[in-house]
Amino acid sequence: MKLTTLGTHGLCLALVAAALTGCGGNSNTGGKAEVVDGGTFTFGLSSDPGNLDPQMGAGTSLFTVTQFGYDPLVSVDGKTGKIQSALAKSWQVQGTTVTLTLADGITCSDGARLTASDVAKNLNFVADPKNKSPFLGAFLPPGAKAKGDDAGRVVTLTLAQPAPFVLNGLSGLPIVCPSGLADRSSLKTGTAGTGPYKLIQAAPGDHYTYAIHSGYTWGPNGATTATKGLPKTVVIKVVENESTAANLLLSGGLNGAQVVGPDAVRLEKSGLFVAKTPAMLGEQWYNQRAGRATGDPKVRKALTQALDLGQLQKVMTAGHGTTPTTLAMNEPAACHGDSVSHALPAGDPQAAAALLDQAGWTKGSDGTRAKGGKPLKLTFLYQNAGGSGVGAAAELAVKQWKAIGVQATGHSANETTLTGTIFGAGDWDVAWVPVNVNTPDQLVPFFSGPAAPKGNNFASISDPAYDAAVKSAMAAPGTAGCRDWLAAESGLIAKADIVPFAATTVQTFGKAAKFETPGQLVPTSIRMLAR
């Protein structure tokens, strides 16, 4: 779940920002080249990840770097969606009981052994609402309880109710080693994990350097660090400007970077390797907290109808985007279908103006709407990592709102600032925050439950109809509940609680390196090339 922020551009939950979060196929246009051992792989990241505690943030940048230092219990094949091994070599789901048997010989970056009890402590930490992990409800079902059998290396997870995609969720939950569990403050600028790399230098705002974890054999589907071509050192370099990242790629200053704006066109023509990932890019949310103008459903629908969403999509994606068909669209997507096209409110500025009149927001002599002497002024947030197209689309949205008497002020922010604002008590009314996930249950805590900062529901959405549809969907095993999941999404979209308007193919380019990006960059897939 990259919230692009649950990797690609957002909450990856990832936020598509590299969205962050689960996603799609890969294409190598760089031709065949000799794989070479060792070396340094330098990757450009569009935003600093901030606090590095892997269980306390959902932004794409954090999710991206987490993959280097930490492992989940299971992994997911990016093409087939099949559950594969990671820390667990075998697993079984029977009703509300999930059992996972850990692989042998798992060691942490400090040499300590990882036990089943350690894993259980991780799961129970995330499961405790007091800890406010954004992964609760997204990657781990609420009410879950874990225990570990160290002798048998078995972890038993007991669920409060059936969860059709519980293993998919566990594939996104990084496991912290004992030293990190004992002192979580050490995780802010360091790593305590079992991952293929260990953080050896942190220069926040500039770069993060990782060294290879020798003897690592428990990667996705049995991947190891003994594989030929894997880099010995990885440098994650913060490069917020996409044009700069593109220039560094062409000059060899970077071996990899995600580029989605106009600069992607010249990179496509350069013959670089490229991994492609379908992702949500344009997704509009409204702050529904009490006291906000956007807490009124008529205002939300009016603001949606005032926009030419097709035009916004074209500008945002430089004409290469499409309208999303589902909210959980990352590949391999669990539910296929169309929850969007028939539910998305159609653009109609006249109808939007009439709705605002009904809501008591009337135009004054200066053309600005007001109610009770208070002008209708909105704070509009969007992420700066989506390339110049996102900024241009934001300017267009402000112009279209102004045409119906709404004064919106757009604010561009990096991922860390944006997520800190919406998940805190920040000042915002409208936000473009693409949430990228591949199973619909991972979206539930964003559309219901406790409002931020107590929960992931940063828009303070409350919709009994959605809650009822989710309850029905959760009772069905696996994809059998997809019809209910799609109906639940359609209900939210029709009410303009969520407005998905642009999907795109995010491209991660490589120079003298190739890799896979099924949702986020997979460290064990990196191969250094002779050219």
N, C-alpha and C positions, 0 to 999 in steps of 0.2 A: 504494500500500500504505500506508493510513493505519492503524502501531500506534497505531485509533480508534482506537503509538500510534501501511501503507502505506496524509483528511480526514473526516468523520463522527465518531462517538464511538469512538476506539480507535486501534491502530497502523494508519496509513493507507497507508503500510503501514497506513497509516496507522493507532493506537489510536482507537476512536471517541471523539472528544472534541469534535469539530466534525463523528471519524473521519472522525481524521484519516483518506487514503488513498486510490479510484475510484469515479457511482453513481445512476442512477435519474432519474426525471422531475421536472418542475417544474409548479407550479400557482400561477396568479396570482389571488388572491381580492381584490386591491385595486382591481379595476376598471381602466378606461382613464384614464390621466392623461398630461398633456403632458410630454414629455421635455425637460429643460433642460440646457444646457451648463455645464461647469465645476462649481464647488461642491466641498464636502468630504464624503466618504463616511466615516462612522465605524462601525467594525465591532467588536463585542464578542467577545473571545476568552477562553475559559474558563480558560486556563493560559498562563503566560509561556513562550515558545518556548526560552528559554535561549540556548545557543550557536547563532548564526545561520548557521554554515557549512552550506550546503544539502545537502552530500553526506556529512555526518557524524552525522545524526540521522534517526530514523524516526517521531518523534512527530507527532501530528496538528497540534498548534499550529505546530510548525516547518514542516510541509508546507504549512499554510495560508498563512503569510507568505511562504514561498519562491515561491509562484506570482506574487507581485507583482514581485519583482526578477529572476527567472530564467525561462528558457525551456528546454523539452526539444527533442529533435531532431524528434519527431513528436507529434501529438496524436491523441486518440480521440474520435469522435463519441459523445456520451453516450447517444444513443438507439439508434443502429444498430450501434455497435461498430466502425465503419469507421475505418481508419487515415487520418488527414488530415495536412496540412502543419503545420509549425511552423518551426523553424530550417531544416529540410530541405524543399526544394520537390519533391523526388522521391526514390524509394528502390526498392530491389530486393533480394529475398532469394532466393539460389540455393544450396541445400544449407547449407553452413556459412559462406557468404560473404554479408555484408550490405553493400550500398553505398548511401550517402546523399549526395545533391548538395545543398549549402547554397544558400539563397536569396541573392540579391545584396544588397549594401548593408547588411548586418547590423552594427550598431554597439553597443558596450558603453555603459554609463551614463557612463563617463568619456570617451567619444568614440573610443576605440580600435576598430579593425576586428576582427571575429572571423574567424579563419581555420580552415581544415580541420585544420591542425596543432594549433591550440588545442583543438578538439573532441576530437581523438585523445588529447591529453594528459589531458583530463578522463576519458575512458573508461579509459585505462590506469591512472590514479590509482585509480579505483574498483575496477578489476580486480586491483590488487595487494593481496593479503591482508595485507601488512604495514601498510597504511593503515587497516584495520579499518572500512571504510565499510559501514554496514548495507545498502547497496544492492547489494552483491556477492551474487549468487545470487538476489536478489529482483527487481531491475530489470536486472541485467546478468549473463549466464551466466558461471559460473566458467571460467577458462581463456581468456577472450576477449582478443584483442589488436587494437589499432587503429592505423591509420596515416593520415596526411592528405596529400592532393595539393592544395597551395595554388593552383596554377595552374588546375586544373579545379574547385576548391572541392568535392572529393570526399573523403568519409571512408569508408574500407574497414574493416569490422569482421570479423575472422576468428574463428569460434567453435571451441571444442574439440570440440563435438558438436552435432548439430541441436538447435535450441530452437524449439518450435512457436509460442511466443508472444513471440518476441524483440522485435518492434516494439511490442507492448503494454508490455513492460518499459521500453523506451527512452522511451516517452511519460511515464514518471514520473521520469526521471533528469534533474535540472537541470544545465545547462552553465554553468561558471564562466569568467569572462573572464580574460585574461592577468594583470592586476594581482593578482587573487585567487589564481591559481595560483602566482605568484611569492612571495606573502606570505599564507599561509592564516590567519595570526593576525588579519589585517585583516578576515576574514569573520565573526569572532565577534560584532562589533557593527556591521558595515557590509555593504554589498552590492557585488558586482562582477559584474554580469550584464547580459544583453541584454533583460531583461523590460520590461513596459509601464510600470513605476514604478521609482524609485530611492529608497532609504532616505536621508532627510536628517536624521532625529533618532531616537535610540534612548534610551529611558528604561526600562531593564529593570524588569519588575514593574509598570509603569504604562502606557506607550504607545509606539508606534512610528509615525513619520510618513513617508509616501512622497509624492514629487512625480512628476508624469507625465513619461514619456520621449517627448519630441517626435520626430517622424519615424519612429516605430515602425510597421512595416508587415508584420511576419512573425509575427503572433500565430496562435492556433489557426485553421486553415483560412483564413488571410489576414486575420485581424482586425487593425485598426489603432487607434492612439490619436487619430486624427482623427475618429473616429465621434462623432456628436452624442449628448450625454447622458452621456458618460464623465466621471467626476469628475476635477478637476484635482489634488486632493489626497486621499490616503487616510490615515486615522488608525486604527491597530489598537489598541484599548484593552483592557487586561487586566481582565476582570470575572469573577472566579471564582464568585460567587454567582449562581445562575440567577434568583432572584427579583429581585435588583438589576438584572440584564440585562433582564428583562421590563419592569420599571418604567421603565428608561431608554428602551426601545423605545417604550413608550406615551407617554412625555413628549417624545420627540424627541431625547433625549440620545444615542441610537444610531440608525443607519440600518439596521443589520443585526446579527443574533445568532442563534445556534443554541440552541434551547430544547427539551429532551426530557422534562422532568419535569412535575409538575402545573401549573406556570405556563403550559405550552403551551395548556391548555384555555381560559384566559381570553384568551390572545393570538389563538386561533382565532376567538373570538367578536368580536374587535375590528375585524375587517375589514382587517387588515394583509395585505400581500403575503406569500406563503409559497412557498418552494421545498422540495419533498419529496424525500428521499433514503432508500431502503431500506438498512439497515445491520445488522451484527451488533452486539448490545449486551451480551449475556450469554455469555461464553466462559471456561470454567474451565481453568486450567493447574496442574500440580503440579511442584514442584521435585524433579527426579530425581537430583540430585547425590549422590555417595556420602556416607553419613553422615546423610542426611535420611530420616525415617520414610516420606516420600512417594516414596522411591526404590523401595519395595517395591510391586510391581503389585497385591498383595492389598490393601494399604492404600489405594491409589488407587481401586480398584474399590469398596471398602467405603465410602470417603468419598463416592463418587458415588451409590451405592445408598442411602445414609443420607438423601439429599436428595429432597424432592418438587420436582422440576425444574419441573413445570407450575405449582406454587404460586409458586415463586421468579420464574418468568417473569411471572406475573400481577402480583405485587407490584412487580417492577422496572419494568414498562412500564405500570403503572396499568390493566391489563386490555386494553391495545391491542396487545400483542405477539403473535408467532407463534413456532413452533419453526422454526429454520433448516432448510433442506433440503440445503444444501451449505456447505462452509467458505469457498469463494471465491464469495460471493453478491452482491458489488457489481455493479450494472448499469452497462454491459452485460456480464453474466456470460458467460464463455467456455463454461462447461460447465453444462448444465441437467440436472436429475435429482434423485435423493434418496439421499444417502450417509449420512443421519442417522437417520431414524425406525426403521429395522430394526436399527441398530447400537448406538444409545444404551442403556446399561444401565438397566433399569427400577428405579424406586424400590422398595426392600425393606429396611427397617431391620433386620428379623430376620436376613436373609441378610448384611447388612453387619456385624452384630455377630458372626455366625459366622465371617466372613472374618477379622475382627480377632483372634478367638480363635485361628484357625489360624496367623495371623502372629505369635502369641506375645504379643499385647497383651491382657492380661486385666484385668477390672475389680477394683478394690480396694474396701475397705469404704466409701470416700468416693464411689464411683461412677465414679471416673476410671480409665481404663485405663493400664497401665504394663507395661514390659518390662525385665527386668533391673534393676528399681528406678528406671527412668527413666519419668516420666509422659508420656503421649501429648499433648503440647502443641504446637499449630500456630500459626504466624504467617500470618495471612490478609490479603492486600492487595487493595484495590479503589480505583478512581478516583473522585475527588470531583466529577467534571465531568458525571456522568450524571444529575444531579438527585436529589431526595430519595428517589425510588423505588429507586435503587441502594443507598443506605444502609439503607433499610428491608429490602430483600432480603438484604443482607449480615447484618443482625441476625437474620433468620429462619434463614439458613444456619447461623450459629453456634449457634442454639438447637437445630436439628435434629441437628447433630453432637454437641452436649452430651447429647442423649437416648440416644446409643449409647456415651457415656463418653469422648468426645473433647473436649478443652479447646482451643478455637480462639479466638484474640484477633484481632479485626478492626481493621485500620488503614486509615483513609481518607487518600489522598495525591493531590496534584495530578499531572498527567501527567509533568512533569519529574522529580519525586521518584520516582514509580513506575517509569518507564523506567530511571532511573539505578540503582535498586535491583535490578531483575530482570536488567538487562544487565551489572551489575557483580557484585561478590561479596557482594551484600546478603543480609540475613537474611529469608528468606521460605520458606513451604512451599506455600501455595495462593495463587493470584492470579486475579482476574478481569481479563483483558486481551483485549478484543475486537480482533482483527486483521482489518482490512477491505481486501480485494483483489478483483480481478475475474478473475484467471486462477490456476488451481491451482498452476502452477509457481512463482509468487511466494511460496508458502507453504513450499516445500521447505527453504530455509535455517532456517526456524523449527522444523522437525520432524526435521532431520537435520544431519549435519556438525558442525563444531567448536562446542563449547559456549561460551556467553558467559563472559568478555568477548572471546574470540578470534573468535567468530562470532555469528550471530543466534539460535542454538539456546539461548535463555535458560532453557528448562526441562530442558536436557540429555537430550533424548529420543534413544534409540537403538533402532531397530526395523528389523531386516534385511528383514522382509516389506514394510514401506513402501518401503524403498530399492529393492527388486526391482520393486515395482509402478511406482515412479517411472521406473526405467530403461526399462521397457516402454512407459510412456506417452510419454516423451520421444522415443522412436523414431518415433512416429506424427506426421504433419503436422497442425498445427492441432487442430481439434475431433475429429479421427478418434481421438484417444487419450482422449477424455473418459470412456469406460467404465473404462479403467484408472485414470484420475485419481480417479474416484468410488470405485472399489474400494480404492484406497490410503487415501483419507480414512476409509472405513468401518472399515478395519482399525485405525486409530488410535483411532477413537471407541469401538469395541467393547472395546478394552483400557483405556479411560479415560485415554489419553494426552492427549486433548483432549476437553472436554465442552461442546459448543455447546448452549445452552438457551434463548436469547432473541434474537429479531430484532425490529426495530421500524422505523418510518418516522420518520427524523429530520427535523425541520422547522426550516428557517432562515427567520426572519421578517424582513421589510423594512418600514421606515417612510420614506416619501418616496424610495424607491429600489426597483428590482427587479434581479434577477440570476439566474444559473444555477448549480446546484451538482451537476454530474455527478461526485461523489466528493469534491470540495472546491469552494469558491467560485472561480469563474473571473473574474479581474479584468476582462478585456475584455468580459465580459457585463454589467457593472454599468451601470445607467442611472439617473441622478438624475431625480426626478419633481417636478413643480411643487407637488404636495401630498403 
